Amino acid sequence: MKRTWQISTVTDAAQARIAAARLAAACGAPPLERAGLAAALSAHLRQCLTKGGVWHLVLTVRADDGGSLLAAEVTPAQDADAAGEPPWRTTLACPEPAGSGVPRAVAEDPAALAEALLGADEDTAVVLDKLTEQEELVAFHREELQQTNQGVVALHAELDAAGRAQREAFAAERKARTEAEDARRRLTFLADASAVLTTSLNHHEIVRRLPDLLVPRYAGSVDVWLFDDDDPRRTTPHPSAAVAAARTGRPQYAADRPGGLPGVDDHPPSPLGADRPLLCIPLPARRAPLGVLTLTPPGEHWDPDDAVMLLELTRRASIAIDNARRYEHNRDIAETLQRALLTELPATPGLGLAARYLPATHGLNIGGDWYDAFRQPDGGVIAVVGDVTGHGLHAAVMMSQLRTALRAYAVDGGSPGKLLTRLHDFLHHLQPDLYATAVIARFHPDDPTMTWAAAGHPPPVLRGPDGRVRILDAKPGAMLGIPLKQEIADHSVRLSPGSTLALYTDGLVERRARGIDPGIERLAAALGAFGPAELDTDLGGAADGILHPLLSDSERDDDVCLLLCHLRGGH
């Protein structure tokens, strides 16, 4: 439904206002909304008449969700002076659809105008009633506000007191939180630093790590004085506070005023460090102090809690240094024992021998890998490399017994396969819970054929005089000592002068992430890279040249044995 009015006079405007109010009423608009629409329309039409000209009012009603939407739009006529001015619009949502009895114009008679005036007054009365209700409601709330004014003033005083108490509580909480965070930070640092110190079994490395851990957060400088490692070339004497700490076994704080640090004795300032305080902490050990740790503060002085943490860190560092020294001592003994058990290679005409043994760098790995070479009564030469499972003195003793048994069996003659079979029976009956692997090669000056046999061991690698390399991977026997009766087979290969055989243990070629096959291929490539003259003149240097590239990417957590056997005269 759409209605249009042309407005150029006050009467036109009044008639249009009356029509809009009637149309809104016909659509069921409430009195307040109806009065608001009429008032807004009247105000705008008054502005239009002030501007002059002819104006059009368009009232449109359309259905909207079960009701209707009444839209009013006022625009200037196209030939008016105000043509081009943007239209004025307003809408009113009505609960009922529009009726069809709304006239296009309002008759210009007193009765119609009076009726419209009375209708407008009724709407105005409704608005006034609403305003009266609002005024009464405001007066009621004002009275309530006055009644609670005194209570609010009293409550304000209570809230002010509660606010002060809350601020004090917040301040105490922040302080406690800061202290807890500082304590957590110290504990975290102590745990991380302890982990760093205990990962090394080299006491010199531990001493080198201490300054990196402490400077600059907890110390300005760090000096570690180890009694057994004191450098005689040192020209600067130790501070008197450090000497006192070494003598008394108690931490000393040297400064021009007391430090008040818990568990620390105050000491007069040292002439060697009078410009800054010194904290000298003994490094305790099981029997006697190992040395003294001397620190300067990161600022003017230390926080007492930081000093307590430094005392604990020093104690842990001392334990790490003491453990590392004990390990180094035992490792040196173990390596000396291991090398004493290994054999000096015999000088054999026409056959060059070179062996290398490297102990594991991680753990106390006594025993395990071994090599040997000796002559048989018929002039043959036996070369063997083996690996006893497990580590420790028990494995070293077992390795020595296997070597001795092999030499004893070889006196009676026998091929490598028969010797390994006898070793298998020997180990199975002597140590049922211990196993070993081994590979034996037999050379004879009157025979160009080499005989070899293996039991659970990596295959030998053979380099020919022309530089070509073969992996002798004929089927080996099972490990020595397993609960299985076995006859280990011999294998043979014809050798030419200039040939080189490499016997080795798995520590040389095996890597946990890649297995053993890539390592054997690398060994074959390294052996094939040498020239015949190099192997003839410096077989030991060739052995070193093989070890270096193969072990450069290894952490050496297992022993390594390498035995090279070279038939001279190949060039």
Secondary structure, 3 states (H helix, E strand, C coil): CEEEEEECCHHHHHHHHHHHHHHHHHCCCCHHHHHHHHHHHHHHHHHHHHHCCCEEEEEEEEEECCEEEEEEEEEECCCCCCCCCCCEEEEEEECCCCCCCCCCCCCCCHHHHHHHHHHHHHHHHHHHHHHHHHHHHHHHHHHHHHHHHHHHHHHHHHHHHHHHHHHHHHHHHHHHHHHHHHHHHHHHHHHHHHHHHHCCCCHHHHHHHHHHHHCCCCCCEEEEEECCCCCCCCCCCCCHHHHHHHHHCCCEEECCCCCCCCCCEEECCCCCCCCCCEEEEEECCCCCCCEEEEEECCCCCCCHHHHHHHHHHHHHHHHHHHHHHHHHHHHHHHHHHHHHHCCCCCCECCEEEEEEEECCCCCCCCCCEEEEEEECCCCCEEEEEEEECCCCHHHHHHHHHHHHHHHHHHHCCCCHHHHHHHHHHHHHHHCCCCCEEEEEEEEECCEEEEEEEEECCCCCEEECCCCCEEECCCCCECCECCCCCCCCCCEEEECCCCCEEEEECHHHHCECCCECHHHHHHHHHHHHCCCHHHHHHCHHHHHHHHHHHHHCCCCCCCCEEEEEEEECCCC
